[in-house]
C-alpha cells in the first residue's frame, strides 16, 4: 500500500530566530519513500541537514522575522501489515545487552525510573519476563490513563502521568516505557505519522503520534499504550530517550504557533 504523509506548520516571530527541525522521515524508512521527500518553506530559507546522536534526520535554519510556514508532502510505501506480534520474544539479561541499548535503561527528562521502580516491581514483578511482561505494562497503562487533549502539558513526566491518570499519546508512551526500564527492558520513545488506516475514520484534526519500542531477542518491537492494539501504517520520524529528544521543531527565541495541520492518508488504487 501507499500512504501520503505531510504537514503545514506556521510560526510567527518578531525577530530572526534559529530553529532545528525534526520533520523528516526516519532513515530506517528511506527505502520506502516514493521519489523524494519534499520539505519546503514559504520564505525560501535554505535548510541544512544533519544526523543527531540518535540517528534522526534534523534540519537547521534561521527563520526570518515575520513568520514562516513549513510544508511537507511525501508518498511512502508500506507493507500494510499490522505491528509485529512476537509473543516468544525474550528479555535479554543486562550484561548481555549491546552497549548502545544501555542508554535506554537510564532515567531521562520525562522518564523518572527512580520514582517508579518500586511501583513497577510491585505491579509487574510476578509477570513473565519478555513480551508477556511488556504486554502487561501496556495493558495497565492503557487502562490506568484517560486520554484527552485538554490534559496535555509539556512539563508532564511519567510520574505525573501515573499519579494524575490523564494524558495524551506521549504521556501513555512515557509511563509505559518508564515501567519497562524499571523492569530492566530497554525502551525508547518514537514519534511519527499514524493515520486512521484499518480503523474507523476519526473526524478530529490529526496530530503526529507518540508510541514506544522495546528491545527483546535482539530486535526493537513497537508497542502503543494509548491504543493497546496493533495498527497499520506507522511512519517513523524519530526515536530518542523520551519526547525531549524528538521535538519536531525547536526554536531558539520566541515563536508563536499559528497553524498546524498533519495528514496521513492511504492512497486507494485506481479502479
Buried (B, 14 or more C-beta within 10 A) or exposed (E): BBBBBBBBBBBBBEEEBEBBBBBBBBEEBEEBBEEEBEBEBEEEBEBEEEEBEBEBBBBBBEBBEEBBBBBBBBBBEBEEEBBEEEEEBEBBEEEEBEEEBEBBBEBBEBBBBEBBBEBBEEBBEEBEBBBBBBBBBBEBBBEBBEBEEEBBEEEBBBBBBBEBEBBBBBBBBBBBBBBBBBBBBBBBBBBBBBBBBBEEEEEEEBBBBBBBBBBBEEEBBBBBBBBBEBBBBBBBBBBBBBBBBBBBBBBEEEBEEEEBEBBBBBEEEEE
